Amino acid sequence: MRKLNYLALGVSALLLGACGSPESASDSETVEAAEEEEGVFDPMVGTMDKARTVEDIANSRNEELNKRMEEAE
């Protein structure tokens, strides 16, 4: 009876092993694929970068306006 259980366990393991993909990716390929995938925060990061750029432009214009106001006084 135990031999039958071991046989069933072995057959089950072989069947589960056969369900894997025929091509296995190497570790470097897996890392590269993970880096290429877009994360959930990627759109927000782009929005934040854009906001920083706009803020920098606004600050430079404000400094220029302040400089001209001081010259006008």
GIWO-V71385 format. One record per backbone hydrogen bond with DSSP energy under -0.5 kcal/mol. NH is the residue of the N-H (numbers start at 1). CO is the residue of the C=O. If there is no record, write none. Layout:
nh & co
NH & CO
NH & CO
This chain:
nh & co
5 & 1
6 & 2
7 & 3
8 & 4
9 & 5
10 & 6
11 & 7
12 & 8
13 & 9
14 & 10
15 & 11
16 & 12
17 & 13
18 & 14
19 & 15
19 & 16
20 & 17
24 & 22
25 & 23
30 & 26
31 & 27
32 & 28
33 & 29
34 & 30
35 & 31
36 & 32
37 & 33
42 & 39
45 & 41
46 & 42
47 & 43
48 & 44
49 & 45
50 & 46
51 & 47
52 & 48
53 & 49
54 & 50
55 & 51
56 & 52
57 & 53
58 & 54
59 & 55
60 & 56
61 & 57
62 & 58
63 & 59
64 & 60
65 & 61
66 & 62
67 & 63
68 & 64
69 & 65
70 & 66
71 & 67
72 & 68
73 & 69
